[in-house]
Amino acid sequence: MTDAEPLPIRIVSGSPTDEETAAITALVSGLLLERAVSATPLPNEPVRSNWERTSRSLRGPWPVEKDWRDR
Protein backbone atom coordinates (compact mmCIF):
# COMPACT_ATOMS: atom_id res chain seq x y z
CA MET A 1 0.00 0.00 0.00
CA THR A 2 1.19 3.48 -0.68
CA ASP A 3 0.81 6.55 1.50
CA ALA A 4 -2.00 7.83 -0.73
CA GLU A 5 -4.16 4.71 -0.29
CA PRO A 6 -6.37 4.70 2.79
CA LEU A 7 -6.30 1.56 4.91
CA PRO A 8 -9.56 -0.39 4.90
CA ILE A 9 -10.36 0.31 8.56
CA ARG A 10 -13.89 0.76 9.82
CA ILE A 11 -14.86 1.78 13.35
CA VAL A 12 -17.76 -0.43 14.44
CA SER A 13 -18.12 0.59 18.08
CA GLY A 14 -17.46 3.62 20.24
CA SER A 15 -16.47 7.08 19.14
CA PRO A 16 -12.67 7.44 19.07
CA THR A 17 -11.03 10.83 18.75
CA ASP A 18 -8.98 11.77 15.71
CA GLU A 19 -5.79 11.10 17.69
CA GLU A 20 -6.96 7.63 18.70
CA THR A 21 -7.92 6.83 15.11
CA ALA A 22 -4.52 8.03 13.89
CA ALA A 23 -2.75 5.93 16.54
CA ILE A 24 -4.57 2.71 15.62
CA THR A 25 -4.06 3.40 11.91
CA ALA A 26 -0.31 3.84 12.49
CA LEU A 27 -0.19 0.63 14.52
CA VAL A 28 -2.06 -1.44 11.95
CA SER A 29 -0.08 -0.04 9.02
CA GLY A 30 3.17 -0.82 10.87
CA LEU A 31 2.04 -4.39 11.49
CA LEU A 32 1.05 -4.80 7.85
CA LEU A 33 4.44 -3.48 6.76
CA GLU A 34 6.29 -5.90 9.08
CA ARG A 35 4.21 -8.78 7.76
CA ALA A 36 4.92 -7.83 4.13
CA VAL A 37 8.65 -7.51 4.78
CA SER A 38 8.90 -10.82 6.64
CA ALA A 39 7.01 -12.67 3.88
CA THR A 40 9.41 -11.52 1.16
CA PRO A 41 12.68 -13.47 1.16
CA LEU A 42 15.86 -11.43 0.94
CA PRO A 43 17.97 -11.89 -2.20
CA ASN A 44 21.04 -14.07 -1.77
CA GLU A 45 24.11 -12.00 -2.44
CA PRO A 46 27.36 -13.84 -3.11
CA VAL A 47 29.66 -13.88 -0.10
CA ARG A 48 33.01 -12.27 -0.82
CA SER A 49 36.15 -13.15 1.09
CA ASN A 50 38.31 -10.54 2.79
CA TRP A 51 40.81 -10.84 -0.04
CA GLU A 52 38.17 -10.14 -2.69
CA ARG A 53 36.85 -7.13 -0.78
CA THR A 54 40.26 -5.53 -0.35
CA SER A 55 42.03 -6.53 -3.55
CA ARG A 56 42.21 -4.16 -6.47
CA SER A 57 41.57 -5.31 -9.97
CA LEU A 58 44.72 -6.64 -11.52
CA ARG A 59 46.24 -5.03 -14.55
CA GLY A 60 46.02 -6.94 -17.82
CA PRO A 61 49.06 -8.16 -19.75
CA TRP A 62 51.43 -5.54 -21.16
CA PRO A 63 50.60 -4.92 -24.82
CA VAL A 64 53.85 -5.87 -26.56
CA GLU A 65 54.20 -7.37 -29.99
CA LYS A 66 57.34 -9.36 -29.24
CA ASP A 67 58.51 -11.48 -26.40
CA TRP A 68 60.72 -9.60 -23.92
CA ARG A 69 63.63 -11.95 -24.65
CA ASP A 70 63.61 -11.03 -28.36
CA ARG A 71 64.81 -7.48 -27.69
Contacts in CASP RR format, 6 or more apart in sequence:
PFRMAT RR
TARGET T0000
AUTHOR 0000-0000-0000
METHOD contacts of the structure
MODEL  1
MTDAEPLPIRIVSGSPTDEETAAITALVSGLLLERAVSATPLPNEPVRSN
WERTSRSLRGPWPVEKDWRDR
1 7 0 8 1.000
1 29 0 8 1.000
1 32 0 8 1.000
7 25 0 8 1.000
7 28 0 8 1.000
7 29 0 8 1.000
7 32 0 8 1.000
9 24 0 8 1.000
9 25 0 8 1.000
9 28 0 8 1.000
11 21 0 8 1.000
16 24 0 8 1.000
END
